[in-house]
């Protein structure tokens, strides 16, 4: 064998050994840092318990598929109950940060809980990644590089619904109804603004408390001259409201358009015929006819013994996004600035479509107009059939960000109800 060839083989061997050693040292280094701790806040009690339980199921399902590890490090997943209000969520966030010393707080369902938890995380310089709470201003007027969201916000759902109600459904007068907290105000406000900008009139706004058991007083007092009702009541309360609406007879002459959680897949078996034909606008449907969503549904049936729902999907996609960000920085979550930036820069071909974030930490995503149909399979014999796609919805709708943010956010009294009696 020629001397030059022998030297070349020798050098190649050294290089290979060096690479193997480097990889070994890298793996050891990652392991020595200990597990990556993710704190997850979701309601397991109260009106939103069913949705919260499914949030947890979706997150665990994704983590199981990844063997609870990323970038050579194990993942420790710590769940806390959000309860029925923001005070409990704040207590649990502080516990996760101070006692468990998590690298990331994720989850959070209620919009009001999102507003309460965010300052706690920002003060502690711990990134917050919201998988559900639609608190508008967390990615608008109160935006922080430490806070990102991969869900909806109330305003952008309302904007899309306001336009659809006016242009597609032909409504000219509308009532809005939402539970008396931030989500109701913002989803109602977004609808109100766009609907009236197009020439419509909101003639009544109703705010039942979160713990409302009897909706009959609210339905009885609804203005009968309306063309339609924009309904963003969610959780177990939606079952009681939908039954009251049907029993009252108002829906025989009045249209109904809902936010997605009102007729969520998890609620369809209980809603049954009360939901039949109801149209909603949301960023997901379990009936999406895509290869990835079909595989996801099969996985849910196999591992969870149930079909896919919005909350399971939100946590699955959210944790998929989080793990992708961790991979991009080789698991160096201790570098909070680097980690926070990575959470903003992911682009994901998800089971509900292509996702990317704007510079404020909110996704640009497709919305789907859905109709509850009766089917042989599905969710108790029903499904949210997609009848239209609204592509690439921006949280600022048709306005530029500067103009939008210069105006006050949506709340209980904004926009003002100029046409209310």
MARVEXPA-345647 format. One record per residue (C-alpha): residue in three letters; residue number from 1; x, y, z. Coordinates in Angstrom, 1 decimal. Example, Ala and Ser with C-alpha at 12.3 -4.5 7.8 and 13.67 -1.06 7.14 Angstrom:
residues 2
R residuo num     xx     yy     zz
R     ALA   1   12.3   -4.5    7.8
R     SER   2   13.7   -1.1    7.1
end
This chain:
residues 421
R residuo num     xx     yy     zz
R     UNK   1    0.0    0.0    0.0
R     UNK   2    1.4    3.4   -0.9
R     UNK   3    2.6    5.6    1.9
R     UNK   4    0.3    8.5    0.8
R     UNK   5   -2.8    6.3    0.9
R     UNK   6   -1.9    5.0    4.3
R     UNK   7   -1.5    8.5    5.7
R     UNK   8   -4.9    9.5    4.2
R     UNK   9   -6.6    6.5    5.8
R     UNK  10   -4.9    7.3    9.1
R     UNK  11   -6.1   10.9    9.0
R     UNK  12   -9.6    9.8    8.1
R     UNK  13   -9.7    7.5   11.0
R     UNK  14   -8.6   10.2   13.4
R     UNK  15  -11.3   12.5   12.0
R     UNK  16  -14.0    9.9   12.5
R     UNK  17  -12.9    9.2   16.0
R     UNK  18  -12.9   12.9   16.7
R     UNK  19  -16.4   13.3   15.4
R     UNK  20  -17.7   10.4   17.4
R     UNK  21  -16.0   11.7   20.5
R     UNK  22  -17.5   15.2   19.9
R     UNK  23  -20.9   13.7   19.5
R     UNK  24  -20.4   11.7   22.7
R     UNK  25  -19.3   14.7   24.6
R     UNK  26  -22.2   16.7   23.2
R     UNK  27  -24.7   14.1   24.4
R     UNK  28  -23.0   13.9   27.8
R     UNK  29  -23.1   17.7   28.0
R     UNK  30  -26.8   17.9   27.2
R     UNK  31  -27.5   15.1   29.8
R     UNK  32  -25.4   16.9   32.4
R     UNK  33  -27.6   20.0   32.1
R     UNK  34  -30.5   17.9   33.5
R     UNK  35  -34.1   17.7   32.1
R     UNK  36  -35.9   20.6   30.4
R     UNK  37  -38.8   21.5   32.6
R     UNK  38  -42.1   22.6   31.0
R     UNK  39  -44.8   23.9   33.3
R     UNK  40  -48.3   23.5   31.8
R     UNK  41  -51.4   25.3   33.1
R     UNK  42  -54.9   24.1   32.2
R     UNK  43  -58.3   23.9   33.9
R     UNK  44  -59.1   20.6   35.4
R     UNK  45  -62.0   21.9   37.4
R     UNK  46  -64.9   24.3   36.7
R     UNK  47  -66.8   25.3   33.5
R     UNK  48  -63.8   24.6   31.2
R     UNK  49  -62.6   21.4   32.8
R     UNK  50  -63.3   19.2   29.8
R     UNK  51  -61.4   21.4   27.5
R     UNK  52  -58.5   21.6   30.0
R     UNK  53  -58.3   17.9   30.4
R     UNK  54  -58.0   17.6   26.6
R     UNK  55  -55.3   20.3   26.6
R     UNK  56  -53.2   18.0   28.8
R     UNK  57  -54.0   14.9   26.8
R     UNK  58  -52.8   16.6   23.6
R     UNK  59  -49.6   17.8   25.1
R     UNK  60  -48.8   14.4   26.6
R     UNK  61  -49.6   12.6   23.4
R     UNK  62  -47.0   14.7   21.5
R     UNK  63  -44.4   14.3   24.2
R     UNK  64  -44.9   10.5   24.2
R     UNK  65  -44.4   10.4   20.4
R     UNK  66  -41.1   12.1   21.1
R     UNK  67  -40.1    9.9   24.1
R     UNK  68  -40.2   12.9   26.4
R     UNK  69  -36.9   14.1   25.0
R     UNK  70  -35.5   16.7   22.7
R     UNK  71  -31.9   17.7   21.6
R     UNK  72  -30.4   15.0   23.8
R     UNK  73  -32.3   16.1   26.9
R     UNK  74  -35.2   14.6   28.8
R     UNK  75  -38.3   16.6   29.2
R     UNK  76  -40.1   16.9   32.6
R     UNK  77  -43.7   17.9   32.1
R     UNK  78  -45.4   19.5   35.2
R     UNK  79  -49.1   20.1   35.1
R     UNK  80  -51.1   22.6   37.3
R     UNK  81  -54.8   23.2   37.5
R     UNK  82  -55.8   26.6   36.2
R     UNK  83  -59.1   26.4   38.1
R     UNK  84  -62.0   28.7   37.4
R     UNK  85  -60.3   32.1   37.5
R     UNK  86  -57.1   34.1   37.0
R     UNK  87  -56.1   34.1   40.7
R     UNK  88  -55.6   30.4   40.7
R     UNK  89  -53.6   30.5   37.5
R     UNK  90  -51.3   33.2   39.0
R     UNK  91  -50.7   31.0   42.1
R     UNK  92  -49.9   28.0   39.9
R     UNK  93  -47.6   30.0   37.6
R     UNK  94  -45.6   31.3   40.6
R     UNK  95  -45.3   27.7   42.0
R     UNK  96  -44.0   26.5   38.6
R     UNK  97  -41.4   29.3   38.4
R     UNK  98  -40.2   29.4   42.0
R     UNK  99  -40.6   25.9   43.3
R     UNK 100  -40.3   23.7   40.1
R     UNK 101  -37.9   26.2   38.4
R     UNK 102  -39.4   25.5   34.9
R     UNK 103  -37.7   26.7   31.7
R     UNK 104  -41.1   27.5   30.1
R     UNK 105  -44.7   28.0   31.1
R     UNK 106  -47.2   26.8   28.5
R     UNK 107  -50.9   26.1   28.1
R     UNK 108  -53.4   28.5   29.8
R     UNK 109  -57.0   28.5   28.7
R     UNK 110  -58.9   31.5   29.9
R     UNK 111  -58.1   34.9   28.3
R     UNK 112  -58.3   36.5   31.8
R     UNK 113  -55.8   33.9   33.1
R     UNK 114  -53.5   34.8   30.2
R     UNK 115  -53.5   38.4   31.2
R     UNK 116  -52.8   37.5   34.8
R     UNK 117  -50.1   34.9   34.2
R     UNK 118  -48.1   36.9   31.6
R     UNK 119  -46.7   39.6   34.0
R     UNK 120  -45.6   36.9   36.4
R     UNK 121  -43.6   35.2   33.7
R     UNK 122  -42.2   38.5   32.4
R     UNK 123  -41.1   39.6   35.8
R     UNK 124  -39.3   36.2   36.4
R     UNK 125  -37.9   36.3   32.8
R     UNK 126  -39.4   32.9   32.0
R     UNK 127  -40.9   32.5   28.5
R     UNK 128  -44.6   32.0   28.3
R     UNK 129  -46.0   30.0   25.3
R     UNK 130  -49.8   30.1   25.2
R     UNK 131  -51.6   27.2   23.4
R     UNK 132  -55.2   28.4   24.0
R     UNK 133  -55.9   31.7   25.8
R     UNK 134  -57.1   34.3   23.3
R     UNK 135  -56.0   37.4   25.2
R     UNK 136  -55.7   40.0   22.5
R     UNK 137  -53.3   42.4   24.0
R     UNK 138  -50.7   39.9   25.1
R     UNK 139  -49.6   40.0   21.4
R     UNK 140  -50.6   43.5   20.8
R     UNK 141  -50.4   46.5   23.2
R     UNK 142  -48.8   44.5   26.0
R     UNK 143  -46.5   42.4   23.7
R     UNK 144  -43.3   41.0   25.2
R     UNK 145  -40.5   39.0   23.5
R     UNK 146  -41.1   36.5   26.4
R     UNK 147  -44.7   35.9   25.4
R     UNK 148  -45.8   33.9   22.3
R     UNK 149  -49.1   32.3   21.3
R     UNK 150  -50.1   29.6   18.8
R     UNK 151  -53.8   29.9   19.3
R     UNK 152  -56.5   32.3   18.3
R     UNK 153  -57.3   35.6   19.8
R     UNK 154  -60.7   37.0   20.4
R     UNK 155  -60.3   39.9   18.0
R     UNK 156  -59.3   38.0   14.9
R     UNK 157  -62.1   35.4   15.3
R     UNK 158  -64.5   38.3   15.7
R     UNK 159  -63.2   40.2   12.7
R     UNK 160  -63.6   37.2   10.5
R     UNK 161  -67.1   36.5   11.8
R     UNK 162  -68.2   40.1   11.4
R     UNK 163  -67.3   40.1    7.8
R     UNK 164  -68.8   36.7    7.1
R     UNK 165  -72.1   37.6    8.9
R     UNK 166  -72.4   40.8    6.8
R     UNK 167  -71.2   39.7    3.4
R     UNK 168  -72.1   36.0    3.3
R     UNK 169  -75.1   35.7    5.6
R     UNK 170  -76.6   39.0    4.8
R     UNK 171  -77.1   40.2    8.4
R     UNK 172  -77.8   43.9    8.9
R     UNK 173  -78.7   43.7   12.6
R     UNK 174  -77.0   41.5   15.2
R     UNK 175  -76.9   40.6   18.9
R     UNK 176  -73.6   39.4   20.6
R     UNK 177  -73.5   37.1   23.6
R     UNK 178  -70.4   36.1   25.4
R     UNK 179  -69.4   35.1   29.0
R     UNK 180  -68.5   38.1   31.2
R     UNK 181  -64.8   38.0   30.9
R     UNK 182  -62.0   39.0   28.4
R     UNK 183  -62.7   36.4   25.8
R     UNK 184  -66.3   37.4   25.5
R     UNK 185  -65.4   41.1   25.3
R     UNK 186  -62.7   40.7   22.7
R     UNK 187  -64.4   38.2   20.4
R     UNK 188  -67.6   40.3   20.7
R     UNK 189  -65.7   43.5   20.1
R     UNK 190  -63.9   42.2   17.0
R     UNK 191  -67.3   41.2   15.5
R     UNK 192  -68.9   44.5   16.5
R     UNK 193  -66.2   46.7   14.9
R     UNK 194  -66.0   44.9   11.5
R     UNK 195  -69.8   44.3   11.3
R     UNK 196  -70.6   48.0   11.9
R     UNK 197  -67.7   49.2    9.7
R     UNK 198  -69.3   47.3    6.8
R     UNK 199  -72.7   49.0    7.5
R     UNK 200  -74.4   46.6   10.0
R     UNK 201  -75.8   47.5   13.5
R     UNK 202  -75.2   45.7   16.8
R     UNK 203  -78.4   46.2   18.6
R     UNK 204  -77.7   44.3   21.9
R     UNK 205  -74.8   42.9   23.8
R     UNK 206  -75.3   40.3   26.5
R     UNK 207  -72.8   39.3   29.2
R     UNK 208  -73.8   36.2   31.3
R     UNK 209  -71.5   35.4   34.2
R     UNK 210  -69.0   32.5   33.6
R     UNK 211  -70.9   30.3   36.2
R     UNK 212  -74.4   30.9   34.6
R     UNK 213  -76.6   27.9   35.0
R     UNK 214  -79.9   29.3   33.6
R     UNK 215  -79.7   31.2   30.3
R     UNK 216  -83.4   31.6   29.9
R     UNK 217  -83.5   35.3   31.2
R     UNK 218  -80.9   36.3   28.6
R     UNK 219  -82.6   34.5   25.7
R     UNK 220  -86.1   35.8   26.8
R     UNK 221  -84.7   39.4   26.7
R     UNK 222  -83.1   39.1   23.3
R     UNK 223  -84.3   41.6   20.7
R     UNK 224  -86.4   39.7   18.2
R     UNK 225  -85.8   42.2   15.4
R     UNK 226  -82.3   40.9   15.0
R     UNK 227  -81.0   39.1   11.9
R     UNK 228  -78.6   37.0   13.8
R     UNK 229  -76.7   36.2   17.0
R     UNK 230  -72.9   36.1   17.4
R     UNK 231  -72.4   33.6   20.2
R     UNK 232  -69.0   33.0   21.8
R     UNK 233  -70.1   31.3   25.0
R     UNK 234  -67.9   28.2   25.6
R     UNK 235  -67.3   25.3   27.9
R     UNK 236  -70.0   23.3   29.6
R     UNK 237  -72.2   26.5   29.6
R     UNK 238  -72.6   26.2   25.8
R     UNK 239  -74.7   23.0   26.2
R     UNK 240  -77.2   24.9   28.5
R     UNK 241  -77.3   28.0   26.2
R     UNK 242  -77.8   26.1   23.0
R     UNK 243  -80.7   24.1   24.4
R     UNK 244  -82.3   27.3   25.7
R     UNK 245  -82.0   28.9   22.3
R     UNK 246  -83.6   25.9   20.6
R     UNK 247  -86.4   25.6   23.1
R     UNK 248  -87.2   29.3   22.9
R     UNK 249  -88.0   29.1   19.2
R     UNK 250  -85.8   32.2   18.4
R     UNK 251  -83.6   30.3   16.0
R     UNK 252  -86.6   29.6   13.7
R     UNK 253  -86.4   33.2   12.5
R     UNK 254  -82.9   34.3   13.6
R     UNK 255  -79.5   33.2   12.3
R     UNK 256  -76.8   31.9   14.6
R     UNK 257  -73.0   32.2   14.1
R     UNK 258  -70.6   30.9   16.8
R     UNK 259  -67.0   30.8   17.8
R     UNK 260  -65.4   27.4   17.5
R     UNK 261  -65.5   26.4   21.2
R     UNK 262  -69.3   26.8   21.3
R     UNK 263  -69.6   23.7   19.0
R     UNK 264  -66.3   22.1   19.8
R     UNK 265  -65.9   18.5   18.9
R     UNK 266  -65.8   17.6   22.6
R     UNK 267  -69.3   19.2   23.1
R     UNK 268  -71.0   17.7   20.0
R     UNK 269  -72.1   14.4   21.5
R     UNK 270  -73.9   16.4   24.4
R     UNK 271  -75.2   19.1   22.1
R     UNK 272  -76.5   16.6   19.6
R     UNK 273  -79.4   18.0   17.5
R     UNK 274  -79.2   21.3   19.3
R     UNK 275  -76.0   21.9   17.3
R     UNK 276  -77.3   20.6   14.0
R     UNK 277  -76.7   23.1   11.2
R     UNK 278  -74.9   25.6   13.4
R     UNK 279  -72.2   27.6   11.6
R     UNK 280  -69.0   28.5   13.3
R     UNK 281  -65.6   30.1   12.6
R     UNK 282  -62.4   28.7   14.0
R     UNK 283  -58.8   27.8   13.2
R     UNK 284  -59.4   24.0   13.2
R     UNK 285  -62.0   21.3   12.5
R     UNK 286  -61.6   17.7   13.4
R     UNK 287  -63.1   17.0   10.0
R     UNK 288  -60.3   18.7    8.1
R     UNK 289  -59.6   16.5    5.1
R     UNK 290  -55.8   16.4    5.1
R     UNK 291  -53.4   13.4    5.4
R     UNK 292  -51.8   14.8    8.6
R     UNK 293  -55.1   15.4   10.3
R     UNK 294  -56.4   12.0    9.3
R     UNK 295  -53.3   10.4   10.9
R     UNK 296  -53.8   12.6   14.0
R     UNK 297  -57.4   11.4   14.4
R     UNK 298  -56.3    7.8   14.2
R     UNK 299  -53.6    8.4   16.8
R     UNK 300  -56.1   10.0   19.1
R     UNK 301  -58.4    7.0   18.7
R     UNK 302  -55.6    4.5   19.3
R     UNK 303  -53.9    6.2   22.3
R     UNK 304  -56.7    8.3   23.9
R     UNK 305  -59.7    6.2   22.9
R     UNK 306  -61.4    9.3   21.6
R     UNK 307  -61.5   11.3   18.4
R     UNK 308  -59.6   14.6   17.9
R     UNK 309  -60.8   17.8   19.4
R     UNK 310  -59.7   21.4   19.2
R     UNK 311  -58.0   21.4   22.6
R     UNK 312  -56.1   18.1   21.9
R     UNK 313  -55.0   19.5   18.6
R     UNK 314  -53.9   22.9   20.0
R     UNK 315  -51.7   21.2   22.6
R     UNK 316  -50.3   18.8   20.0
R     UNK 317  -49.4   21.5   17.6
R     UNK 318  -48.2   23.8   20.4
R     UNK 319  -45.8   21.2   21.8
R     UNK 320  -44.7   20.3   18.3
R     UNK 321  -43.8   24.0   17.8
R     UNK 322  -42.0   24.2   21.2
R     UNK 323  -39.9   21.1   20.6
R     UNK 324  -38.9   22.5   17.1
R     UNK 325  -37.7   25.7   18.8
R     UNK 326  -35.7   23.7   21.3
R     UNK 327  -34.1   21.7   18.5
R     UNK 328  -33.1   24.9   16.7
R     UNK 329  -31.1   26.0   19.8
R     UNK 330  -29.7   22.5   20.6
R     UNK 331  -31.7   22.4   23.8
R     UNK 332  -30.0   25.5   25.3
R     UNK 333  -33.2   26.7   27.0
R     UNK 334  -31.2   28.3   29.8
R     UNK 335  -30.3   31.1   27.4
R     UNK 336  -33.7   32.8   27.8
R     UNK 337  -33.2   35.4   25.1
R     UNK 338  -32.1   32.8   22.5
R     UNK 339  -35.0   30.5   23.5
R     UNK 340  -37.6   33.3   23.3
R     UNK 341  -36.4   34.3   19.9
R     UNK 342  -36.5   30.7   18.7
R     UNK 343  -40.1   30.4   19.8
R     UNK 344  -40.9   33.3   17.4
R     UNK 345  -39.0   32.0   14.4
R     UNK 346  -40.4   28.5   13.9
R     UNK 347  -42.3   27.8   10.7
R     UNK 348  -44.4   24.7   10.9
R     UNK 349  -46.3   22.7    8.3
R     UNK 350  -48.9   21.6   10.9
R     UNK 351  -51.9   19.3   10.7
R     UNK 352  -54.1   22.4   10.3
R     UNK 353  -51.9   24.1    7.7
R     UNK 354  -48.8   26.3    7.4
R     UNK 355  -48.1   28.4   10.5
R     UNK 356  -45.8   31.3   11.2
R     UNK 357  -45.7   34.1   13.7
R     UNK 358  -45.9   37.8   13.2
R     UNK 359  -43.4   40.1   15.0
R     UNK 360  -45.7   40.4   18.0
R     UNK 361  -45.8   36.6   18.7
R     UNK 362  -49.2   35.7   17.2
R     UNK 363  -49.8   33.2   14.4
R     UNK 364  -50.8   34.1   10.9
R     UNK 365  -53.1   31.2   10.1
R     UNK 366  -56.1   29.9    8.1
R     UNK 367  -59.6   30.1    9.6
R     UNK 368  -62.4   27.7    8.6
R     UNK 369  -66.1   28.3    8.3
R     UNK 370  -67.7   25.1    9.6
R     UNK 371  -71.2   23.7    9.7
R     UNK 372  -72.4   21.0   12.1
R     UNK 373  -73.6   18.1   10.0
R     UNK 374  -74.9   14.6   10.9
R     UNK 375  -72.5   11.8    9.9
R     UNK 376  -72.3    8.1   10.5
R     UNK 377  -68.9    8.4   12.1
R     UNK 378  -67.5   11.4   13.9
R     UNK 379  -68.3   12.9   17.2
R     UNK 380  -71.5   11.3   18.5
R     UNK 381  -72.8   11.2   15.0
R     UNK 382  -71.9   14.8   14.2
R     UNK 383  -69.0   16.8   12.8
R     UNK 384  -67.9   20.4   11.9
R     UNK 385  -67.8   20.2    8.1
R     UNK 386  -65.5   22.8    6.6
R     UNK 387  -67.5   24.9    4.0
R     UNK 388  -65.1   27.7    3.5
R     UNK 389  -61.4   28.6    4.2
R     UNK 390  -60.4   32.1    5.1
R     UNK 391  -56.6   32.1    4.4
R     UNK 392  -53.8   33.6    6.3
R     UNK 393  -55.8   35.7    8.8
R     UNK 394  -53.7   38.4   10.5
R     UNK 395  -54.6   39.6   14.0
R     UNK 396  -54.8   43.1   12.7
R     UNK 397  -57.2   42.1   10.0
R     UNK 398  -57.1   44.6    7.2
R     UNK 399  -55.5   47.4    9.2
R     UNK 400  -51.8   48.0    9.5
R     UNK 401  -50.4   47.2   13.0
R     UNK 402  -49.5   50.8   13.9
R     UNK 403  -53.0   52.1   13.1
R     UNK 404  -54.7   49.2   14.9
R     UNK 405  -52.6   49.5   18.0
R     UNK 406  -53.1   53.3   18.3
R     UNK 407  -56.8   52.6   19.1
R     UNK 408  -58.1   51.3   22.4
R     UNK 409  -58.5   47.5   22.7
R     UNK 410  -61.8   45.7   22.8
R     UNK 411  -63.5   45.6   26.2
R     UNK 412  -67.0   45.4   27.7
R     UNK 413  -67.8   48.9   26.6
R     UNK 414  -65.6   49.2   23.4
R     UNK 415  -66.9   49.4   20.8
R     UNK 416  -69.8   51.4   22.3
R     UNK 417  -73.2   50.0   21.5
R     UNK 418  -74.6   53.0   19.5
R     UNK 419  -77.7   51.1   18.4
R     UNK 420  -78.6   49.4   21.7
R     UNK 421  -81.9   50.3   23.3
end
